[in-house]
Amino acid sequence: MADNNVVYIGNKPVMNYVLAVVKEFNNGAKEVTVKARGRAISRAVDAVEVSKNRFVTDTIINNIKIGTEKMVSENGESNVSIIEIVMAKSPT
């Protein structure tokens, strides 16, 4: 999968990411991956749900991956949760 079908979730409002997901599907993407870590995970879930239920209703959740990444900061090393949600056009 090309990197341009990935939406990275940060601190912006949820609707910004919903728009990014919808734009990817409108540009012909068959799959869009939404990635987030740490506190942005709930925003990623919200963005996927709003996209799926309101804007691109012919999509399904194809895969969900969860995990942990080690982050190094000035305070030392810490573990941060990550999530990847793969949305795909429904095969029907």
C-alpha positions as CSV (number, residue, x, y, z in Angstrom):
1,M,0.0,0.0,0.0
2,A,1.3,3.4,-0.9
3,D,2.0,5.9,1.9
4,N,-0.4,8.5,0.4
5,N,-3.3,6.3,1.6
6,V,-2.3,6.8,5.2
7,V,-3.9,9.5,7.5
8,Y,-1.9,10.3,10.6
9,I,-3.9,11.5,13.5
10,G,-2.6,14.4,15.7
11,N,-4.1,17.2,17.7
12,K,-6.4,18.8,15.2
13,P,-10.2,18.5,15.4
14,V,-11.8,15.2,14.4
15,M,-13.5,16.7,11.3
16,N,-10.1,17.6,9.8
17,Y,-9.2,13.9,9.8
18,V,-12.7,12.8,8.6
19,L,-12.2,15.2,5.6
20,A,-8.7,13.6,4.9
21,V,-10.2,10.1,4.9
22,V,-13.1,11.1,2.6
23,K,-10.7,12.9,0.3
24,E,-8.5,9.7,0.0
25,F,-11.6,7.6,-1.0
26,N,-12.8,10.3,-3.4
27,N,-9.4,10.2,-5.1
28,G,-9.9,6.5,-5.9
29,A,-8.2,4.8,-2.9
30,K,-9.5,1.3,-2.3
31,E,-8.1,1.3,1.3
32,V,-7.2,4.1,3.7
33,T,-5.2,3.4,6.9
34,V,-5.7,5.7,9.9
35,K,-2.7,5.7,12.3
36,A,-2.4,7.2,15.7
37,R,-0.5,6.8,18.9
38,G,-1.0,7.8,22.5
39,R,-3.8,10.1,23.4
40,A,-4.7,10.6,19.7
41,I,-6.1,7.0,19.5
42,S,-9.6,8.0,20.6
43,R,-9.6,10.8,18.0
44,A,-8.6,8.2,15.4
45,V,-11.5,5.9,16.4
46,D,-13.9,8.9,16.2
47,A,-12.6,9.9,12.8
48,V,-13.1,6.4,11.4
49,E,-16.6,6.1,12.9
50,V,-17.7,9.5,11.6
51,S,-16.3,8.8,8.2
52,K,-17.9,5.3,8.0
53,N,-21.3,6.3,9.3
54,R,-21.8,9.7,7.8
55,F,-19.7,10.2,4.7
56,V,-18.4,7.0,3.1
57,T,-21.1,4.6,4.2
58,D,-20.0,1.9,1.7
59,T,-16.8,1.2,3.7
60,I,-15.9,-1.5,6.1
61,I,-13.2,-1.8,8.8
62,N,-10.8,-4.3,7.1
63,N,-8.2,-4.6,9.9
64,I,-7.2,-3.1,13.2
65,K,-3.7,-3.4,14.6
66,I,-2.6,-2.4,18.0
67,G,0.8,-2.3,19.6
68,T,3.4,-0.4,21.6
69,E,6.3,1.7,20.4
70,K,9.3,2.9,22.5
71,M,9.6,6.6,22.5
72,V,12.8,8.4,23.6
73,S,12.4,11.8,25.0
74,E,14.4,14.1,27.4
75,N,12.8,12.2,30.3
76,G,14.2,8.8,29.0
77,E,12.4,6.0,27.3
78,S,8.7,5.3,27.5
79,N,6.1,3.0,25.9
80,V,3.4,4.6,23.7
81,S,0.4,2.7,22.5
82,I,-0.3,2.7,18.7
83,I,-3.3,1.8,16.6
84,E,-3.7,1.3,12.8
85,I,-7.3,1.1,11.4
86,V,-7.6,0.0,7.8
87,M,-10.8,1.1,6.1
88,A,-11.7,-0.4,2.7
89,K,-14.5,0.0,0.2
90,S,-17.2,-2.6,0.7
91,P,-16.9,-5.4,-1.9
92,T,-20.6,-5.3,-2.7
